[in-house]
């Protein structure tokens, strides 16, 4: 199971959806979902960047040891 799926709070979103009885609340829910998805994507990108930097540093260190 992907980490994002683990962090997805079905009960919370189900409750928020049940509470969205008018257009204003539905729009607020949509905005919340968009913002949280954007935060998830940013966190995933940052994790990917960290992993790439770590791999780069490891390759540099190992490359320097071979010389």
Residue pairs with C-beta under 8 A, 6 or more apart in sequence:
4 40
4 44
7 40
13 33
16 29
16 32
17 29
19 25
20 26
20 28
20 29
